[in-house]
Amino acid sequence: MSDDGFTVDPESLSGHAGSVDGFAGHLRTVAAAARPIGLDAYGVVGRAFAGSAVDAATRGCGALGELAIAAAAYRGDLQACLSDYLLVDREVADAFRAIP
């Protein structure tokens, strides 16, 4: 488009969607690995602190899972944006080609 509009680089947008997808995958892996361990793992003395540690780990694991879901949704939005852009670009180009 002109200087008054915008431009889209389909390859860059596709590459960014791929990067976001990779990031979402890493977040899913970390969220799965971050599951809290059982209270018995803290021993007799550590049990006094185990509840807080397990609660914190549970919240952190949940937050990582939510980030993974959000990143995957963002990747989907980026891919939809790319598809929509390419469709509109093709339709506009076809309309200009049809002008005698």
N, CA, C and O atoms as CSV, one atom per row, in Angstrom:
chain,resi,resn,atom,element,x,y,z
A,1,MET,N,N,0.836,-1.185,0.000
A,1,MET,CA,C,0.000,0.000,0.000
A,1,MET,C,C,0.875,1.239,0.000
A,1,MET,O,O,2.102,1.151,0.040
A,2,SER,N,N,0.237,2.373,-0.045
A,2,SER,CA,C,0.965,3.636,-0.069
A,2,SER,C,C,1.506,3.974,1.313
A,2,SER,O,O,1.301,3.235,2.276
A,3,ASP,N,N,2.196,5.095,1.392
A,3,ASP,CA,C,2.736,5.550,2.675
A,3,ASP,C,C,1.633,5.845,3.684
A,3,ASP,O,O,1.889,5.901,4.887
A,4,ASP,N,N,0.423,6.031,3.205
A,4,ASP,CA,C,-0.707,6.302,4.097
A,4,ASP,C,C,-1.314,5.008,4.656
A,4,ASP,O,O,-2.171,5.061,5.538
A,5,GLY,N,N,-0.881,3.860,4.155
A,5,GLY,CA,C,-1.486,2.595,4.551
A,5,GLY,C,C,-0.528,1.739,5.350
A,5,GLY,O,O,0.105,2.204,6.298
A,6,PHE,N,N,-0.431,0.493,4.956
A,6,PHE,CA,C,0.412,-0.447,5.666
A,6,PHE,C,C,0.981,-1.443,4.680
A,6,PHE,O,O,0.524,-1.547,3.542
A,7,THR,N,N,1.964,-2.158,5.123
A,7,THR,CA,C,2.506,-3.243,4.320
A,7,THR,C,C,2.572,-4.491,5.192
A,7,THR,O,O,2.680,-4.417,6.416
A,8,VAL,N,N,2.505,-5.619,4.535
A,8,VAL,CA,C,2.613,-6.903,5.218
A,8,VAL,C,C,3.640,-7.736,4.469
A,8,VAL,O,O,3.581,-7.868,3.246
A,9,ASP,N,N,4.567,-8.288,5.207
A,9,ASP,CA,C,5.546,-9.204,4.637
A,9,ASP,C,C,5.084,-10.616,5.007
A,9,ASP,O,O,5.300,-11.059,6.135
A,10,PRO,N,N,4.453,-11.322,4.072
A,10,PRO,CA,C,3.898,-12.642,4.396
A,10,PRO,C,C,4.927,-13.617,4.969
A,10,PRO,O,O,4.614,-14.382,5.881
A,11,GLU,N,N,6.141,-13.594,4.444
A,11,GLU,CA,C,7.170,-14.507,4.953
A,11,GLU,C,C,7.519,-14.192,6.403
A,11,GLU,O,O,7.688,-15.101,7.216
A,12,SER,N,N,7.626,-12.902,6.727
A,12,SER,CA,C,7.937,-12.515,8.103
A,12,SER,C,C,6.794,-12.877,9.045
A,12,SER,O,O,7.026,-13.352,10.156
A,13,LEU,N,N,5.568,-12.652,8.598
A,13,LEU,CA,C,4.409,-12.976,9.429
A,13,LEU,C,C,4.328,-14.483,9.667
A,13,LEU,O,O,4.047,-14.924,10.781
A,14,SER,N,N,4.572,-15.264,8.630
A,14,SER,CA,C,4.575,-16.713,8.758
A,14,SER,C,C,5.707,-17.175,9.672
A,14,SER,O,O,5.518,-18.062,10.504
A,15,GLY,N,N,6.875,-16.572,9.516
A,15,GLY,CA,C,8.009,-16.911,10.377
A,15,GLY,C,C,7.742,-16.587,11.829
A,15,GLY,O,O,8.105,-17.352,12.723
A,16,HIS,N,N,7.105,-15.448,12.064
A,16,HIS,CA,C,6.781,-15.052,13.435
A,16,HIS,C,C,5.769,-16.023,14.039
A,16,HIS,O,O,5.887,-16.397,15.206
A,17,ALA,N,N,4.776,-16.431,13.249
A,17,ALA,CA,C,3.797,-17.414,13.729
A,17,ALA,C,C,4.497,-18.717,14.106
A,17,ALA,O,O,4.152,-19.345,15.107
A,18,GLY,N,N,5.469,-19.118,13.310
A,18,GLY,CA,C,6.236,-20.327,13.623
A,18,GLY,C,C,7.035,-20.189,14.900
A,18,GLY,O,O,7.119,-21.128,15.692
A,19,SER,N,N,7.624,-19.017,15.104
A,19,SER,CA,C,8.382,-18.766,16.335
A,19,SER,C,C,7.469,-18.807,17.555
A,19,SER,O,O,7.826,-19.374,18.588
A,20,VAL,N,N,6.306,-18.211,17.430
A,20,VAL,CA,C,5.342,-18.212,18.534
A,20,VAL,C,C,4.890,-19.641,18.825
A,20,VAL,O,O,4.713,-20.013,19.985
A,21,ASP,N,N,4.705,-20.439,17.778
A,21,ASP,CA,C,4.319,-21.829,17.961
A,21,ASP,C,C,5.406,-22.592,18.729
A,21,ASP,O,O,5.099,-23.394,19.611
A,22,GLY,N,N,6.672,-22.341,18.392
A,22,GLY,CA,C,7.772,-22.966,19.115
A,22,GLY,C,C,7.797,-22.541,20.569
A,22,GLY,O,O,8.025,-23.359,21.460
A,23,PHE,N,N,7.562,-21.267,20.806
A,23,PHE,CA,C,7.515,-20.743,22.172
A,23,PHE,C,C,6.389,-21.400,22.956
A,23,PHE,O,O,6.572,-21.759,24.120
A,24,ALA,N,N,5.233,-21.562,22.335
A,24,ALA,CA,C,4.094,-22.218,22.999
A,24,ALA,C,C,4.454,-23.659,23.353
A,24,ALA,O,O,4.091,-24.145,24.425
A,25,GLY,N,N,5.154,-24.331,22.473
A,25,GLY,CA,C,5.582,-25.697,22.747
A,25,GLY,C,C,6.523,-25.779,23.934
A,25,GLY,O,O,6.410,-26.674,24.771
A,26,HIS,N,N,7.453,-24.834,24.000
A,26,HIS,CA,C,8.377,-24.792,25.145
A,26,HIS,C,C,7.608,-24.531,26.437
A,26,HIS,O,O,7.893,-25.141,27.467
A,27,LEU,N,N,6.642,-23.630,26.382
A,27,LEU,CA,C,5.843,-23.343,27.576
A,27,LEU,C,C,5.073,-24.573,28.029
A,27,LEU,O,O,4.980,-24.842,29.227
A,28,ARG,N,N,4.519,-25.325,27.078
A,28,ARG,CA,C,3.806,-26.553,27.444
A,28,ARG,C,C,4.747,-27.549,28.120
A,28,ARG,O,O,4.377,-28.193,29.101
A,29,THR,N,N,5.950,-27.671,27.596
A,29,THR,CA,C,6.939,-28.585,28.175
A,29,THR,C,C,7.309,-28.169,29.586
A,29,THR,O,O,7.372,-28.999,30.493
A,30,VAL,N,N,7.554,-26.880,29.766
A,30,VAL,CA,C,7.922,-26.377,31.090
A,30,VAL,C,C,6.766,-26.526,32.070
A,30,VAL,O,O,6.976,-26.900,33.224
A,31,ALA,N,N,5.558,-26.240,31.623
A,31,ALA,CA,C,4.396,-26.372,32.507
A,31,ALA,C,C,4.232,-27.816,32.965
A,31,ALA,O,O,3.912,-28.066,34.128
A,32,ALA,N,N,4.447,-28.762,32.064
A,32,ALA,CA,C,4.323,-30.172,32.433
A,32,ALA,C,C,5.419,-30.581,33.421
A,32,ALA,O,O,5.176,-31.376,34.329
A,33,ALA,N,N,6.618,-30.037,33.241
A,33,ALA,CA,C,7.732,-30.385,34.122
A,33,ALA,C,C,7.657,-29.675,35.464
A,33,ALA,O,O,8.297,-30.103,36.426
A,34,ALA,N,N,6.898,-28.614,35.542
A,34,ALA,CA,C,6.855,-27.798,36.761
A,34,ALA,C,C,5.820,-28.274,37.764
A,34,ALA,O,O,5.555,-27.583,38.748
A,35,ARG,N,N,5.244,-29.410,37.542
A,35,ARG,CA,C,4.234,-29.915,38.481
A,35,ARG,C,C,4.860,-30.091,39.855
A,35,ARG,O,O,5.994,-30.555,39.974
A,36,PRO,N,N,4.125,-29.723,40.880
A,36,PRO,CA,C,4.678,-29.822,42.232
A,36,PRO,C,C,4.891,-31.274,42.665
A,36,PRO,O,O,4.174,-32.185,42.251
A,37,ILE,N,N,5.886,-31.446,43.497
A,37,ILE,CA,C,6.142,-32.773,44.049
A,37,ILE,C,C,5.280,-32.962,45.291
A,37,ILE,O,O,4.744,-31.993,45.829
A,38,GLY,N,N,5.148,-34.193,45.743
A,38,GLY,CA,C,4.298,-34.487,46.892
A,38,GLY,C,C,4.865,-33.954,48.203
A,38,GLY,O,O,6.058,-33.671,48.311
A,39,LEU,N,N,4.006,-33.825,49.176
A,39,LEU,CA,C,4.406,-33.304,50.488
A,39,LEU,C,C,5.458,-34.180,51.161
A,39,LEU,O,O,6.298,-33.670,51.903
A,40,ASP,N,N,5.427,-35.479,50.918
A,40,ASP,CA,C,6.389,-36.383,51.549
A,40,ASP,C,C,7.821,-36.115,51.105
A,40,ASP,O,O,8.766,-36.460,51.814
A,41,ALA,N,N,7.987,-35.504,49.939
A,41,ALA,CA,C,9.330,-35.233,49.428
A,41,ALA,C,C,10.085,-34.216,50.291
A,41,ALA,O,O,11.306,-34.110,50.184
A,42,TYR,N,N,9.383,-33.476,51.135
A,42,TYR,CA,C,10.010,-32.427,51.933
A,42,TYR,C,C,10.517,-32.939,53.281
A,42,TYR,O,O,11.179,-32.203,54.013
A,43,GLY,N,N,10.219,-34.161,53.604
A,43,GLY,CA,C,10.673,-34.724,54.865
A,43,GLY,C,C,9.868,-34.194,56.039
A,43,GLY,O,O,8.974,-33.362,55.888
A,44,VAL,N,N,10.214,-34.704,57.214
A,44,VAL,CA,C,9.487,-34.342,58.429
A,44,VAL,C,C,9.648,-32.865,58.744
A,44,VAL,O,O,8.660,-32.180,59.009
A,45,VAL,N,N,10.868,-32.365,58.720
A,45,VAL,CA,C,11.127,-30.963,59.066
A,45,VAL,C,C,10.572,-30.032,57.987
A,45,VAL,O,O,10.008,-28.981,58.293
A,46,GLY,N,N,10.736,-30.424,56.729
A,46,GLY,CA,C,10.303,-29.573,55.622
A,46,GLY,C,C,8.805,-29.471,55.457
A,46,GLY,O,O,8.316,-28.584,54.758
A,47,ARG,N,N,8.074,-30.362,56.087
A,47,ARG,CA,C,6.616,-30.329,55.937
A,47,ARG,C,C,6.011,-29.018,56.413
A,47,ARG,O,O,4.948,-28.612,55.942
A,48,ALA,N,N,6.672,-28.367,57.328
A,48,ALA,CA,C,6.155,-27.083,57.813
A,48,ALA,C,C,6.098,-26.056,56.685
A,48,ALA,O,O,5.260,-25.154,56.697
A,49,PHE,N,N,6.996,-26.201,55.712
A,49,PHE,CA,C,7.067,-25.247,54.600
A,49,PHE,C,C,6.502,-25.820,53.302
A,49,PHE,O,O,6.317,-25.101,52.320
A,50,ALA,N,N,6.233,-27.109,53.315
A,50,ALA,CA,C,5.835,-27.791,52.086
A,50,ALA,C,C,4.538,-27.248,51.496
A,50,ALA,O,O,4.420,-27.120,50.278
A,51,GLY,N,N,3.566,-26.929,52.347
A,51,GLY,CA,C,2.297,-26.422,51.836
A,51,GLY,C,C,2.469,-25.173,50.996
A,51,GLY,O,O,1.885,-25.053,49.919
A,52,SER,N,N,3.272,-24.243,51.489
A,52,SER,CA,C,3.521,-23.001,50.732
A,52,SER,C,C,4.255,-23.286,49.429
A,52,SER,O,O,3.948,-22.695,48.394
A,53,ALA,N,N,5.221,-24.190,49.484
A,53,ALA,CA,C,5.990,-24.520,48.275
A,53,ALA,C,C,5.090,-25.185,47.228
A,53,ALA,O,O,5.158,-24.858,46.043
A,54,VAL,N,N,4.256,-26.112,47.675
A,54,VAL,CA,C,3.361,-26.799,46.741
A,54,VAL,C,C,2.341,-25.818,46.166
A,54,VAL,O,O,2.042,-25.869,44.973
A,55,ASP,N,N,1.809,-24.931,46.994
A,55,ASP,CA,C,0.862,-23.924,46.502
A,55,ASP,C,C,1.510,-23.026,45.447
A,55,ASP,O,O,0.914,-22.753,44.405
A,56,ALA,N,N,2.731,-22.573,45.725
A,56,ALA,CA,C,3.436,-21.705,44.779
A,56,ALA,C,C,3.721,-22.445,43.472
A,56,ALA,O,O,3.548,-21.888,42.388
A,57,ALA,N,N,4.155,-23.690,43.579
A,57,ALA,CA,C,4.446,-24.481,42.381
A,57,ALA,C,C,3.173,-24.732,41.579
A,57,ALA,O,O,3.196,-24.701,40.348
A,58,THR,N,N,2.077,-24.977,42.262
A,58,THR,CA,C,0.801,-25.207,41.587
A,58,THR,C,C,0.355,-23.956,40.827
A,58,THR,O,O,-0.082,-24.041,39.680
A,59,ARG,N,N,0.469,-22.800,41.476
A,59,ARG,CA,C,0.096,-21.540,40.803
A,59,ARG,C,C,1.015,-21.263,39.616
A,59,ARG,O,O,0.560,-20.847,38.551
A,60,GLY,N,N,2.313,-21.497,39.813
A,60,GLY,CA,C,3.263,-21.270,38.720
A,60,GLY,C,C,3.009,-22.189,37.544
A,60,GLY,O,O,3.053,-21.761,36.391
A,61,CYS,N,N,2.744,-23.449,37.836
A,61,CYS,CA,C,2.445,-24.418,36.787
A,61,CYS,C,C,1.185,-24.003,36.028
A,61,CYS,O,O,1.138,-24.090,34.801
A,62,GLY,N,N,0.174,-23.555,36.756
A,62,GLY,CA,C,-1.064,-23.097,36.113
A,62,GLY,C,C,-0.836,-21.882,35.235
A,62,GLY,O,O,-1.382,-21.784,34.136
A,63,ALA,N,N,-0.022,-20.956,35.729
A,63,ALA,CA,C,0.275,-19.748,34.949
A,63,ALA,C,C,1.026,-20.099,33.665
A,63,ALA,O,O,0.743,-19.541,32.605
A,64,LEU,N,N,1.974,-21.016,33.761
A,64,LEU,CA,C,2.709,-21.439,32.564
A,64,LEU,C,C,1.776,-22.113,31.561
A,64,LEU,O,O,1.893,-21.902,30.354
A,65,GLY,N,N,0.857,-22.918,32.064
A,65,GLY,CA,C,-0.117,-23.559,31.182
A,65,GLY,C,C,-1.004,-22.544,30.481
A,65,GLY,O,O,-1.304,-22.683,29.295
A,66,GLU,N,N,-1.424,-21.522,31.218
A,66,GLU,CA,C,-2.250,-20.462,30.617
A,66,GLU,C,C,-1.465,-19.681,29.568
A,66,GLU,O,O,-2.013,-19.311,28.529
A,67,LEU,N,N,-0.186,-19.429,29.834
A,67,LEU,CA,C,0.652,-18.749,28.839
A,67,LEU,C,C,0.791,-19.591,27.578
A,67,LEU,O,O,0.765,-19.059,26.468
A,68,ALA,N,N,0.937,-20.895,27.742
A,68,ALA,CA,C,1.042,-21.789,26.584
A,68,ALA,C,C,-0.232,-21.734,25.740
A,68,ALA,O,O,-0.174,-21.688,24.512
A,69,ILE,N,N,-1.373,-21.740,26.411
A,69,ILE,CA,C,-2.652,-21.658,25.699
A,69,ILE,C,C,-2.773,-20.320,24.964
A,69,ILE,O,O,-3.201,-20.274,23.811
A,70,ALA,N,N,-2.394,-19.239,25.641
A,70,ALA,CA,C,-2.472,-17.910,25.025
A,70,ALA,C,C,-1.523,-17.805,23.828
A,70,ALA,O,O,-1.884,-17.237,22.798
A,71,ALA,N,N,-0.319,-18.347,23.962
A,71,ALA,CA,C,0.646,-18.292,22.859
A,71,ALA,C,C,0.131,-19.094,21.660
A,71,ALA,O,O,0.275,-18.659,20.517
A,72,ALA,N,N,-0.463,-20.253,21.914
A,72,ALA,CA,C,-1.018,-21.052,20.818
A,72,ALA,C,C,-2.165,-20.312,20.130
A,72,ALA,O,O,-2.290,-20.352,18.906
A,73,ALA,N,N,-2.993,-19.641,20.915
A,73,ALA,CA,C,-4.092,-18.855,20.333
A,73,ALA,C,C,-3.547,-17.693,19.503
A,73,ALA,O,O,-4.076,-17.385,18.435
A,74,TYR,N,N,-2.493,-17.053,19.997
A,74,TYR,CA,C,-1.869,-15.942,19.272
A,74,TYR,C,C,-1.295,-16.450,17.948
A,74,TYR,O,O,-1.421,-15.784,16.920
A,75,ARG,N,N,-0.669,-17.621,17.971
A,75,ARG,CA,C,-0.150,-18.200,16.735
A,75,ARG,C,C,-1.289,-18.420,15.746
A,75,ARG,O,O,-1.145,-18.127,14.559
A,76,GLY,N,N,-2.405,-18.927,16.222
A,76,GLY,CA,C,-3.561,-19.123,15.358
A,76,GLY,C,C,-4.065,-17.816,14.778
A,76,GLY,O,O,-4.447,-17.752,13.610
A,77,ASP,N,N,-4.066,-16.775,15.599
A,77,ASP,CA,C,-4.495,-15.450,15.127
A,77,ASP,C,C,-3.542,-14.917,14.061
A,77,ASP,O,O,-3.975,-14.324,13.074
A,78,LEU,N,N,-2.248,-15.129,14.264
A,78,LEU,CA,C,-1.262,-14.683,13.271
A,78,LEU,C,C,-1.463,-15.414,11.946
A,78,LEU,O,O,-1.403,-14.802,10.880
A,79,GLN,N,N,-1.701,-16.717,12.015
A,79,GLN,CA,C,-1.925,-17.487,10.790
A,79,GLN,C,C,-3.224,-17.067,10.104
A,79,GLN,O,O,-3.284,-17.009,8.876
A,80,ALA,N,N,-4.251,-16.778,10.880
A,80,ALA,CA,C,-5.513,-16.309,10.300
A,80,ALA,C,C,-5.315,-14.951,9.634
A,80,ALA,O,O,-5.852,-14.698,8.556
A,81,CYS,N,N,-4.546,-14.085,10.275
A,81,CYS,CA,C,-4.243,-12.768,9.704
A,81,CYS,C,C,-3.524,-12.925,8.368
A,81,CYS,O,O,-3.856,-12.249,7.395
A,82,LEU,N,N,-2.544,-13.814,8.327
A,82,LEU,CA,C,-1.804,-14.060,7.095
A,82,LEU,C,C,-2.730,-14.590,6.008
A,82,LEU,O,O,-2.682,-14.123,4.870
A,83,SER,N,N,-3.564,-15.551,6.346
A,83,SER,CA,C,-4.499,-16.109,5.356
A,83,SER,C,C,-5.448,-15.045,4.827
A,83,SER,O,O,-5.695,-14.964,3.624
A,84,ASP,N,N,-5.979,-14.230,5.734
A,84,ASP,CA,C,-6.896,-13.164,5.329
A,84,ASP,C,C,-6.199,-12.146,4.436
A,84,ASP,O,O,-6.754,-11.705,3.430
A,85,TYR,N,N,-4.977,-11.779,4.815
A,85,TYR,CA,C,-4.238,-10.811,4.017
A,85,TYR,C,C,-3.994,-11.351,2.613
A,85,TYR,O,O,-4.214,-10.647,1.627
A,86,LEU,N,N,-3.542,-12.597,2.523
A,86,LEU,CA,C,-3.254,-13.173,1.214
A,86,LEU,C,C,-4.517,-13.289,0.369
A,86,LEU,O,O,-4.470,-13.062,-0.840
A,87,LEU,N,N,-5.632,-13.636,0.979
A,87,LEU,CA,C,-6.896,-13.726,0.260
A,87,LEU,C,C,-7.314,-12.371,-0.301
A,87,LEU,O,O,-7.651,-12.260,-1.480
A,88,VAL,N,N,-7.290,-11.344,0.542
A,88,VAL,CA,C,-7.688,-10.004,0.100
A,88,VAL,C,C,-6.726,-9.497,-0.961
A,88,VAL,O,O,-7.155,-8.898,-1.946
A,89,ASP,N,N,-5.438,-9.726,-0.777
A,89,ASP,CA,C,-4.448,-9.280,-1.745
A,89,ASP,C,C,-4.692,-9.937,-3.106
A,89,ASP,O,O,-4.614,-9.282,-4.145
A,90,ARG,N,N,-4.985,-11.226,-3.086
A,90,ARG,CA,C,-5.259,-11.961,-4.319
A,90,ARG,C,C,-6.534,-11.439,-4.983
A,90,ARG,O,O,-6.572,-11.250,-6.199
A,91,GLU,N,N,-7.581,-11.205,-4.179
A,91,GLU,CA,C,-8.840,-10.711,-4.735
A,91,GLU,C,C,-8.675,-9.323,-5.348
A,91,GLU,O,O,-9.232,-9.046,-6.410
A,92,VAL,N,N,-7.923,-8.458,-4.695
A,92,VAL,CA,C,-7.703,-7.109,-5.228
A,92,VAL,C,C,-6.865,-7.180,-6.501
A,92,VAL,O,O,-7.148,-6.483,-7.476
A,93,ALA,N,N,-5.829,-8.025,-6.491
A,93,ALA,CA,C,-4.999,-8.167,-7.689
A,93,ALA,C,C,-5.829,-8.712,-8.854
A,93,ALA,O,O,-5.692,-8.249,-9.987
A,94,ASP,N,N,-6.695,-9.699,-8.573
A,94,ASP,CA,C,-7.555,-10.241,-9.621
A,94,ASP,C,C,-8.509,-9.178,-10.161
A,94,ASP,O,O,-8.774,-9.129,-11.362
A,95,ALA,N,N,-9.023,-8.330,-9.275
A,95,ALA,CA,C,-9.919,-7.262,-9.724
A,95,ALA,C,C,-9.190,-6.285,-10.633
A,95,ALA,O,O,-9.752,-5.846,-11.636
A,96,PHE,N,N,-7.962,-5.938,-10.307
A,96,PHE,CA,C,-7.202,-5.030,-11.162
A,96,PHE,C,C,-6.841,-5.702,-12.490
A,96,PHE,O,O,-6.827,-5.044,-13.530
A,97,ARG,N,N,-6.552,-6.991,-12.464
A,97,ARG,CA,C,-6.247,-7.694,-13.704
A,97,ARG,C,C,-7.472,-7.757,-14.638
A,97,ARG,O,O,-7.327,-7.824,-15.858
A,98,ALA,N,N,-8.647,-7.736,-14.061
A,98,ALA,CA,C,-9.881,-7.829,-14.850
A,98,ALA,C,C,-10.237,-6.515,-15.540
A,98,ALA,O,O,-11.093,-6.496,-16.425
A,99,ILE,N,N,-9.601,-5.431,-15.153
A,99,ILE,CA,C,-9.883,-4.128,-15.779
A,99,ILE,C,C,-9.285,-4.137,-17.184
A,99,ILE,O,O,-8.098,-4.407,-17.367
A,100,PRO,N,N,-10.138,-3.834,-18.181
A,100,PRO,CA,C,-9.635,-3.829,-19.586
A,100,PRO,C,C,-8.693,-2.681,-19.872
A,100,PRO,O,O,-8.200,-2.552,-20.993
